[in-house]
Structure formats: C-alpha cells, structure tokens
Amino acid sequence: MDDRMGHAARAVVFSAIMGAAAVCGAQSPPEISASQPHETAWAAIVDHDVPLAQRRKALAALEDDAGELGPADLYVLGSIYHSGRHSGGLVEQTDPVKASLYFGNAATRGSIPAMAKMAELKLATHDYREAMNWAQIYAHYILLAAPKKDASHGYAAELVKRISSHFGNNIDDVMRDVDAYVAAHDAQIRAGANEDAMFRAGQPRLENVYLATPGQTLPPLSCIADFLVVLRPNGTVERALPIDIAPDQSMLESMGHALSKAHAAETTDTSPRYAMMSMVLDNGRYRTR
C-alpha cells in the first residue's frame, strides 16, 4: 500500500460491496431457515417503522440460529452491535464483544466487508496489532476481487494508513499472521464470497448512487456504511434507513441522502421492497499499489 495523494473531485463514487436484496415486509417475527439469506427477517429487524419490541424479538430469533447463518447475515448482526445508536434504538449501546464475534465468523465464512469492520472495531478499541491484521486481510481480498477503480481500494489504503499512525512500520509479524489466516481459511472464504456474489447477481440493483460534494471539497475520511433502503414500486427510494457506519459518523446523513436519489427497476408488486446494502465511500486521497 502507498499513500499517494489524489486530486479532489466533485463527485465521490459509492461502491456496493454487499448486494441489494429485495424482500417483503413482515408484521411478525418470521421463521428462520439457515438454508437461505434472511431478507424478510432483516426487514422486520431493521425497518424503523416496525415496533421496537417486535424488532428486538425478531433479532433474538435470528441470533438463536447464528451458528448456522451465512456470511451476509452474520455481517449485518455484527453491524447492528457495532452501530449502537444508528440502528434506530434496536440496541441501547455498542457491544464490541458481540460485534467482534459476528464479524469474525462472517469474515471466515466469506464476508469481505466484515474484515474491514473488524479492523475498524479493533482500531477503535486500541488493539492496533489486530486492527492491522484485519486491514491487511481485507486488502488482500479486495486486491484479488475488486476492480482497480472500485472505491474499496481507496478505503482499504486509507484504513491501513490510519492504523499505521498508531502501529508503526514493522509489518513483518502482521504479514505472517495474514498469511497464516489466508492459508487456514482461504477455501472457505472464497466459497462463501462466491456464493454471496451469485445471490447478489440475482437481486435488484440500485443505480445512480453517488455523492456530489460542494466545490472541490472531499469528505474527511473514506468510510463503510450499511443501510436498509425501502423501495417504491416504481423503483424510487422511499427511505434510506441507517444501520451502521465506520469510521466517520458525520458522513451518515450525506450517504443516506445520496442513496435516496438512487433507483431500482420498477415492479407491479405493491408489497414493500427492501434493499439491504453495504456501501464504501472513497474520498480519493489514497490508493493501493
């Protein structure tokens, strides 16, 4: 990784790293099946219009089956416990222990964004060695999977840079840890990531997702954020409900506003549609080598 400065831009592009999934609304906690992603469950849990007691009951039901969940579900669970207040009162405060448990399991089962969230979590709790381990693991898989111009490259480079200011430049031990982790889990990670990608490919896609910045200004930090997007039948966005963001909380409102301008394909179905999305915002300051 290097830390070359990029030129300021008027539009900062978002990158979707966990596809948009259309689901139906739920009026009661759904039955949980570990054989498929739990879009209906997440609609009941994350939608702020659902009564809070009902949302917490649905969350508890999903957690009861956590051992059998796939990477996408575990990632959202981790994000909820990482978010604290951003999840609309779902949890009263952040829970680093639960967030770390779910992110760590999501990562080994194929969730690449969970690797980034683990790095953010460890950085925030001053465990700089573990933060650097996870940042380098995230960068490893981003470099393998994402196109060079994808926003996740800039975010990964900036994540490493932020941790380096605390950790120093002695990276040899970290890279040995990274190599050991990849050797132990690479097959499972690749299988889980491929399965998740196939699922995403069959889901509706949001278009026109970008953040226009005033003048030549840039956001202070690249970040990763998660939203539940509520879609109208005509494909426009009714609401963009925040779940989690790291590390720059000041960007949450702007990212939600940008998502509100997006659109998906139209449908004749009048049932509620939801898109569970994880987004990377790259401010363009840093690039991977």
VEXDREN-2710 file (C-alpha; in Angstrom, 1 decimal):
% VEXDREN-2710
k/r/px/py/pz
1/MET/0.0/0.0/0.0
2/ASP/1.1/3.5/-0.6
3/ASP/-0.3/6.9/0.5
4/ARG/-0.2/8.9/-2.6
5/MET/-2.5/11.9/-2.6
6/GLY/-5.2/12.0/-5.2
7/HIS/-6.8/15.0/-6.8
8/ALA/-10.0/16.5/-5.3
9/ALA/-13.2/15.6/-7.2
10/ARG/-16.7/17.0/-7.3
11/ALA/-18.3/13.6/-7.2
12/VAL/-17.3/10.8/-4.8
13/VAL/-18.4/7.4/-6.0
14/PHE/-20.0/4.8/-3.8
15/SER/-19.3/1.1/-4.2
16/ALA/-21.8/-1.5/-3.3
17/ILE/-20.0/-4.4/-1.6
18/MET/-22.9/-6.4/-0.4
19/GLY/-25.7/-6.6/-2.9
20/ALA/-29.2/-5.2/-2.7
21/ALA/-31.8/-7.7/-1.7
22/ALA/-35.5/-7.2/-2.4
23/VAL/-37.6/-8.5/0.4
24/CYS/-41.2/-8.3/1.7
25/GLY/-42.2/-6.5/4.8
26/ALA/-43.2/-8.6/7.9
27/GLN/-45.7/-8.0/10.6
28/SER/-44.4/-10.7/13.0
29/PRO/-41.0/-12.3/13.5
30/PRO/-40.6/-14.8/10.6
31/GLU/-39.5/-18.4/10.9
32/ILE/-35.7/-18.7/10.4
33/SER/-34.3/-21.1/7.9
34/ALA/-30.5/-21.4/7.8
35/SER/-30.6/-22.5/4.1
36/GLN/-31.1/-19.1/2.6
37/PRO/-30.5/-15.4/3.4
38/HIS/-33.0/-13.9/5.8
39/GLU/-34.2/-10.8/3.9
40/THR/-37.7/-11.0/5.5
41/ALA/-36.1/-11.2/8.9
42/TRP/-33.9/-8.2/8.3
43/ALA/-36.9/-6.2/7.1
44/ALA/-38.6/-6.8/10.4
45/ILE/-35.5/-6.1/12.4
46/VAL/-34.1/-3.0/10.7
47/ASP/-37.2/-1.2/9.5
48/HIS/-37.6/1.7/12.0
49/ASP/-41.4/1.7/11.3
50/VAL/-41.8/-1.8/12.9
51/PRO/-42.5/-1.5/16.6
52/LEU/-39.2/-1.8/18.6
53/ALA/-40.3/-4.7/20.8
54/GLN/-41.2/-6.7/17.6
55/ARG/-37.8/-5.8/16.1
56/ARG/-35.9/-7.0/19.1
57/LYS/-37.9/-10.2/19.2
58/ALA/-37.1/-10.9/15.5
59/LEU/-33.4/-10.1/16.2
60/ALA/-33.4/-12.6/19.1
61/ALA/-34.9/-15.2/16.9
62/LEU/-32.2/-14.7/14.3
63/GLU/-29.4/-14.8/16.9
64/ASP/-30.7/-18.1/18.2
65/ASP/-29.8/-19.6/14.8
66/ALA/-26.5/-17.7/14.5
67/GLY/-24.3/-20.8/14.3
68/GLU/-26.0/-21.8/11.1
69/LEU/-26.1/-18.3/9.4
70/GLY/-24.2/-17.3/6.3
71/PRO/-21.7/-14.5/6.0
72/ALA/-24.2/-11.8/4.9
73/ASP/-26.5/-12.4/7.9
74/LEU/-23.6/-12.6/10.3
75/TYR/-22.2/-9.3/8.9
76/VAL/-25.5/-7.5/9.5
77/LEU/-25.7/-8.9/13.0
78/GLY/-22.2/-7.6/13.7
79/SER/-23.1/-4.2/12.2
80/ILE/-26.1/-3.9/14.5
81/TYR/-24.0/-4.4/17.6
82/HIS/-21.2/-2.2/16.2
83/SER/-23.6/0.6/15.5
84/GLY/-25.3/1.4/18.8
85/ARG/-27.5/4.4/18.3
86/HIS/-27.5/4.2/14.5
87/SER/-29.8/1.1/14.5
88/GLY/-32.8/3.1/15.5
89/GLY/-32.9/2.0/19.1
90/LEU/-32.5/-1.7/18.4
91/VAL/-29.6/-1.9/20.8
92/GLU/-29.0/0.7/23.5
93/GLN/-25.2/0.9/23.1
94/THR/-22.4/-0.6/21.1
95/ASP/-21.4/-4.2/22.1
96/PRO/-17.8/-4.7/20.8
97/VAL/-17.7/-8.3/22.1
98/LYS/-20.8/-9.4/20.1
99/ALA/-19.8/-7.3/17.1
100/SER/-16.3/-9.0/17.1
101/LEU/-17.9/-12.4/17.4
102/TYR/-20.2/-11.9/14.4
103/PHE/-17.8/-10.0/12.2
104/GLY/-15.1/-12.6/12.8
105/ASN/-17.3/-15.5/11.9
106/ALA/-18.7/-13.6/8.9
107/ALA/-15.2/-13.0/7.6
108/THR/-14.1/-16.6/7.8
109/ARG/-17.4/-17.6/6.0
110/GLY/-16.7/-15.2/3.1
111/SER/-17.8/-11.7/4.1
112/ILE/-15.1/-9.3/2.8
113/PRO/-16.7/-6.2/4.4
114/ALA/-16.7/-8.0/7.7
115/MET/-12.9/-7.9/7.5
116/ALA/-13.0/-4.2/7.2
117/LYS/-15.4/-3.8/10.1
118/MET/-13.2/-6.0/12.3
119/ALA/-10.2/-3.7/11.5
120/GLU/-12.4/-0.6/12.4
121/LEU/-13.6/-2.3/15.6
122/LYS/-10.1/-3.2/16.7
123/LEU/-8.7/0.2/15.9
124/ALA/-11.5/1.9/17.9
125/THR/-10.6/-0.3/20.9
126/HIS/-6.9/0.4/20.5
127/ASP/-5.9/-3.2/19.6
128/TYR/-3.7/-1.9/16.8
129/ARG/-2.0/-5.2/16.0
130/GLU/-5.3/-6.9/15.4
131/ALA/-6.6/-3.9/13.6
132/MET/-3.6/-4.1/11.2
133/ASN/-4.0/-7.8/10.8
134/TRP/-7.7/-7.4/9.7
135/ALA/-6.9/-4.4/7.5
136/GLN/-4.3/-6.3/5.6
137/ILE/-6.6/-9.4/5.3
138/TYR/-9.3/-7.1/3.9
139/ALA/-6.8/-5.5/1.5
140/HIS/-5.7/-9.0/0.4
141/TYR/-9.2/-10.0/-0.7
142/ILE/-10.0/-6.6/-2.2
143/LEU/-6.9/-6.7/-4.4
144/LEU/-8.0/-10.1/-5.6
145/ALA/-11.7/-9.4/-6.1
146/ALA/-12.4/-5.8/-6.8
147/PRO/-11.6/-3.8/-10.0
148/LYS/-8.8/-1.3/-9.6
149/LYS/-11.1/1.7/-9.8
150/ASP/-13.5/0.3/-7.2
151/ALA/-14.0/2.5/-4.2
152/SER/-12.9/-0.3/-1.8
153/HIS/-9.3/0.1/-3.0
154/GLY/-9.1/3.7/-1.7
155/TYR/-10.9/2.8/1.5
156/ALA/-8.5/-0.1/2.1
157/ALA/-5.5/2.1/1.6
158/GLU/-6.8/4.8/3.9
159/LEU/-7.7/2.2/6.6
160/VAL/-4.1/0.8/6.6
161/LYS/-2.8/4.4/6.7
162/ARG/-5.0/5.3/9.8
163/ILE/-3.9/2.2/11.7
164/SER/-0.2/2.7/10.7
165/SER/-0.2/6.1/12.6
166/HIS/-0.6/4.0/15.8
167/PHE/1.1/0.8/14.9
168/GLY/4.3/1.9/13.2
169/ASN/6.0/0.4/10.2
170/ASN/7.1/-3.1/11.5
171/ILE/4.8/-5.1/9.3
172/ASP/6.6/-8.5/9.1
173/ASP/4.8/-10.1/12.0
174/VAL/1.5/-8.9/10.7
175/MET/2.0/-10.3/7.3
176/ARG/2.9/-13.7/8.8
177/ASP/-0.4/-13.6/10.7
178/VAL/-2.2/-12.6/7.5
179/ASP/-0.5/-15.5/5.5
180/ALA/-1.5/-17.9/8.2
181/TYR/-5.1/-16.7/8.3
182/VAL/-5.4/-16.9/4.5
183/ALA/-3.8/-20.4/4.4
184/ALA/-6.3/-21.7/7.0
185/HIS/-9.5/-20.1/5.7
186/ASP/-9.0/-19.2/2.0
187/ALA/-11.0/-22.0/0.6
188/GLN/-14.0/-21.3/2.9
189/ILE/-13.7/-17.6/2.3
190/ARG/-13.7/-17.9/-1.5
191/ALA/-16.6/-20.4/-1.5
192/GLY/-18.7/-18.1/0.8
193/ALA/-17.8/-15.0/-1.2
194/ASN/-18.7/-16.7/-4.5
195/GLU/-22.0/-17.9/-3.1
196/ASP/-22.8/-14.5/-1.9
197/ALA/-21.9/-12.9/-5.2
198/MET/-24.2/-15.4/-7.1
199/PHE/-27.0/-14.4/-4.7
200/ARG/-26.4/-10.7/-5.3
201/ALA/-26.3/-11.2/-9.0
202/GLY/-29.9/-12.3/-8.9
203/GLN/-31.2/-9.3/-6.9
204/PRO/-32.4/-5.9/-8.0
205/ARG/-29.6/-3.3/-8.4
206/LEU/-29.6/0.3/-7.3
207/GLU/-28.4/2.8/-9.9
208/ASN/-27.4/6.5/-9.7
209/VAL/-25.7/6.1/-6.3
210/TYR/-23.1/8.8/-5.9
211/LEU/-22.4/11.7/-3.5
212/ALA/-21.8/15.1/-5.0
213/THR/-19.5/17.3/-2.9
214/PRO/-19.5/21.1/-2.9
215/GLY/-16.8/22.8/-4.8
216/GLN/-13.5/20.9/-4.6
217/THR/-14.0/19.6/-1.0
218/LEU/-13.6/16.0/0.0
219/PRO/-15.1/14.0/2.9
220/PRO/-12.7/13.8/5.8
221/LEU/-12.4/10.0/5.7
222/SER/-13.3/7.2/3.5
223/CYS/-15.9/5.0/5.2
224/ILE/-18.1/1.9/5.0
225/ALA/-21.8/2.1/5.9
226/ASP/-24.9/-0.1/5.9
227/PHE/-28.4/0.9/5.1
228/LEU/-31.9/-0.6/4.7
229/VAL/-33.3/1.0/1.6
230/VAL/-37.1/1.0/1.2
231/LEU/-38.2/1.0/-2.4
232/ARG/-41.4/2.1/-4.0
233/PRO/-43.0/0.0/-6.8
234/ASN/-41.7/2.5/-9.4
235/GLY/-38.1/1.8/-8.3
236/THR/-37.5/5.1/-6.5
237/VAL/-36.3/5.2/-2.9
238/GLU/-38.9/5.9/-0.2
239/ARG/-36.4/5.8/2.7
240/ALA/-32.7/5.0/3.4
241/LEU/-32.6/3.8/7.0
242/PRO/-29.1/3.8/8.6
243/ILE/-27.7/0.7/10.4
244/ASP/-24.0/1.3/10.9
245/ILE/-21.1/3.4/9.7
246/ALA/-17.3/3.4/10.3
247/PRO/-15.3/5.4/11.0
248/ASP/-16.7/8.8/10.1
249/GLN/-20.2/9.3/11.6
250/SER/-20.5/12.7/10.1
251/MET/-21.0/11.1/6.6
252/LEU/-24.0/9.0/7.5
253/GLU/-26.6/11.7/6.7
254/SER/-24.9/12.6/3.4
255/MET/-24.7/8.9/2.4
256/GLY/-28.3/8.4/3.2
257/HIS/-29.2/11.4/1.1
258/ALA/-27.2/10.1/-1.8
259/LEU/-29.0/6.7/-1.5
260/SER/-32.4/8.5/-1.5
261/LYS/-31.6/9.7/-5.1
262/ALA/-31.0/6.1/-6.4
263/HIS/-33.4/4.0/-8.2
264/ALA/-34.1/0.3/-9.0
265/ALA/-36.2/-1.5/-11.6
266/GLU/-39.9/-0.9/-11.5
267/THR/-42.3/-3.7/-10.3
268/THR/-46.0/-4.3/-10.5
269/ASP/-45.9/-5.8/-7.0
270/THR/-47.3/-3.3/-4.4
271/SER/-45.8/-5.1/-1.4
272/PRO/-42.9/-3.3/0.4
273/ARG/-39.5/-3.9/-1.1
274/TYR/-36.2/-3.5/0.7
275/ALA/-32.6/-3.4/-0.3
276/MET/-30.1/-4.2/2.4
277/MET/-26.9/-2.5/1.3
278/SER/-23.3/-2.1/2.5
279/MET/-21.6/0.8/0.8
280/VAL/-18.0/2.1/0.6
281/LEU/-17.3/5.8/0.1
282/ASP/-13.8/6.6/-1.2
283/ASN/-12.7/10.2/-0.8
284/GLY/-9.9/9.6/-3.3
285/ARG/-6.9/10.6/-1.1
286/TYR/-5.2/7.2/-1.0
287/ARG/-4.7/4.3/-3.5
288/THR/-3.5/0.8/-3.3
289/ARG/-0.4/-0.1/-5.2
END
